[in-house]
Structure formats: structure tokens, C-alpha cells
Amino acid sequence: MLRLNSTTRAILGRPNFTCSGIAKKLKSLGLYDVAPKAEDEQAVAIHFLLSQYEKHGDNWRKEAYKILSKDGS
């Protein structure tokens, strides 16, 4: 289980209106199936960001940006 620290608090506390763009990009890249609801977009974005943090530690933002910067359809 991930520890609750300043990084995980920032990710988990992310307001839903900041998640829409991330979720839509992840959907366009074919990485997630996203329902057109704010709650689903928020869940997808938070899951993605937490996964990046769990995998890359302090480099999570850089690695997430690499994925989100890819060209999707």
C-alpha cells in the first residue's frame, strides 16, 4: 500500500475539474476506458497518477508527462 505523504495527498486530493484533460488524453491514447462523467474522469486520472508515483517515485511527474505528451488520435 502506498504511504500517505505530501505527494499522495496532492494526487488523491486532486479536484475533479483538473482531471478531465488527463482522462481524455489517456482515453485518446487507448490506455483507459473513460465514461463521460466527472467521477470517472477523476478516478482514471488519479489512478494513472498514483500508478506513475508507485512505479517511478520522485520522477513520477516527468514520467507521467512523457506519456501525456504522446500523440493520440
Buried (B, 14 or more C-beta within 10 A) or exposed (E): EEEEEEBBEEBEEBEBEEBBEBBBBBBBBEBBEBEEEBEBBBBBBBBBBBBBBEEBEEEBEEBBEEBBEEEEE
